């Protein structure tokens, strides 16, 4: 037996579960549309649910990830997160 997963493995699971639950809850809104529209709507709703969950429950982890990618400081600004101080300009 390996034991419980490390804490770092919990935030992707929680945010993904929130995205899936949001899709399940809202899928009746786009059910009458063609398959491609349902796919786009489901993807957008999943992404929105996952990002907002990360923002509300795990802001420090999200900020750490965003600080390492190009444009991450701009995304931090949109999500009203305080970006980490870096030694280089982006």
C-alpha positions in Angstrom: 0.0 0.0 0.0 1.4 3.4 -1.1 -0.5 5.7 1.3 -2.3 8.9 0.6 -1.3 11.0 -2.4 1.0 14.0 -1.7 -0.7 17.3 -1.1 0.5 18.7 -4.5 -1.5 16.0 -6.3 -4.8 17.2 -4.7 -5.2 20.6 -6.4 -5.4 19.2 -9.9 -7.9 16.6 -8.8 -10.1 19.1 -7.0 -10.1 21.6 -9.8 -10.8 18.9 -12.5 -13.7 17.6 -10.4 -15.1 21.1 -10.1 -14.9 21.5 -13.9 -16.6 18.1 -14.5 -19.4 18.9 -12.0 -20.0 22.2 -13.7 -20.3 20.5 -17.1 -22.7 18.0 -15.7 -24.8 20.7 -14.1 -24.9 22.9 -17.2 -25.0 20.5 -20.1 -28.7 20.7 -20.6 -28.2 24.3 -21.7 -26.3 23.3 -24.8 -27.9 19.9 -25.4 -30.0 21.0 -28.5 -26.9 22.4 -30.4 -24.7 20.5 -32.8 -21.8 18.3 -31.5 -19.1 20.8 -32.2 -20.9 23.5 -30.3 -21.4 21.2 -27.3 -17.7 20.3 -27.4 -16.7 24.0 -27.4 -19.2 24.9 -24.6 -18.1 21.9 -22.5 -14.4 22.8 -22.9 -15.0 26.4 -22.0 -17.1 25.5 -19.0 -14.6 23.0 -17.8 -11.7 25.5 -18.1 -13.7 28.2 -16.3 -14.6 25.8 -13.5 -11.1 24.5 -13.1 -9.4 27.9 -13.1 -11.9 29.5 -10.7 -11.5 26.6 -8.3 -7.8 27.0 -8.4 -8.2 30.7 -7.8 -10.5 30.3 -4.8 -9.0 27.2 -3.1 -5.4 27.1 -4.1 -4.3 30.7 -5.0 -0.7 30.1 -3.9 -0.2 27.1 -6.1 -1.8 28.8 -9.1 0.4 31.9 -8.6 3.5 29.7 -8.5 2.6 27.9 -11.7 1.7 31.2 -13.5 4.9 32.8 -12.4 6.8 30.3 -14.5 5.0 30.7 -17.8 5.1 33.6 -20.4 2.3 36.0 -19.8 1.6 34.6 -16.3 1.8 38.0 -14.7 -1.0 39.2 -17.0 -3.1 36.2 -16.1 -2.4 36.8 -12.4 -3.7 40.4 -12.9 -6.9 39.1 -14.6 -7.5 36.7 -11.7 -6.6 39.3 -9.1 -3.7 37.3 -7.8 -0.6 38.9 -6.5 2.3 37.7 -8.8 5.5 36.4 -7.4 8.5 38.7 -7.6 10.8 37.6 -10.3 14.3 38.7 -11.1 13.6 39.4 -14.8 11.1 41.5 -16.7 8.4 39.8 -18.7 
